Amino acid sequence: MSTPTLFELLRKVTPGPRWGVIGIPYLWMLVFFAIPFLIVLKISFARLAIAMPPYTPILEVDNAEVALKLNLSNFLQLGALQNGYIAAYWSSLKIAAIATLLTLLVGYPMAYVISKLPPSSRNIAMMLVVLPSWTSFLIRVYAWIGILKSSGPGGQLLEKLGVIDALQSMGWIEGRQILYTPLAAYIGIVYCYLPFMVLPLYTNLVKHDGRLLEAAYDLGARPWKAFLKITLPLSRAGIIAGCMLVMIPAVGEFVIPELLGGPDTLMIGRVLWNEFFANRDWPLASAVAIAMLLLLMIPILIFNRVQQKEIEGRLT
């Protein structure tokens, strides 16, 4: 009986190729989501301390006894109206929802037009949509500062067209420039997250069967009615996916409201940054992050529920 080689022993103790392929995504989620989440969750139950790191341990060992000390005051502070955290969450949801709607209004026509192009032109058009994402996110946001300020090309053009006067009369801006206003934050979010809206919409629209529209036209439907009755309902999954991809990161956005929005643009990402780095209150900042994560789970669960209903409807 021959002795097994080292290679044969490794093959016996290591998982097969199928388990390796399946395990890679779970390993990725474990390393980059589950472990960081548990660390932040642990810190959220700690107390502030003048030390490094600036929080107390939640496990204390005394005379061979292990005591678990959980501090809930950080989460209780989030519910106090006078602290302003509820207002920050509400403002973040409102800004993210409006920006998502604006991104949808811009991205849907773009995706629709691209899906109607010849196959050779679609790839070029989609490359142009994704091309700005190859540049640093911070550089792209900084570029909008030069565009939107009053002496910039965008600010001067809007001034000559009378848009600044119109926005000022409607109360959307107070001074003579869009920069450092909530409107500038909306523009920045729409620009930076537009590819995340266009890609799922294009993927959905390009798969539509053109014969459905031809049948609607043959039956006397006008183009706008055929769009509302056929194209729009069929693209619902792409709309929901695009909205999720835009709204979820927009809620916790920090760079855009900090650089473009000015002090009046209150978002939870700025609050989180201030608690971590300005106040150095890591436990409270961790509680803010956990609450934001739980808040973002709501649209994700809704999206999964809608997808499940669509799959069940196709199978029945």
Secondary structure, DSSP 4 states (H G I P E B T S, - for coil): -PPPPHHHHHHHHSPPHHHHHHHHHHHHHIIIIIHHHHHHHHHHTS-B-SSSSSB--SEEEETTEEEE----HHHHHHH-GGGTHHHHHHHHHHHHHHHHHHHHHHHHHHHHHHHTS-HHHHHHHHHHHHGGGGS-HHHHHHHHHHHHSTTSHHHHHHHHTTHHHHHHHTTS-SSS-STTSHHHHHHHHHHHHHHHHHHHHHHHHTTS-HHHHHHHHHTT--HHHHIIIIIHHHTHHHHHHHHHHHHHHHHT--HHIIIII-TT---HHHHHHIIIIIS--HHHHHHHHHHHHHHHHHHHHHHHHHHHHHHHHHH-
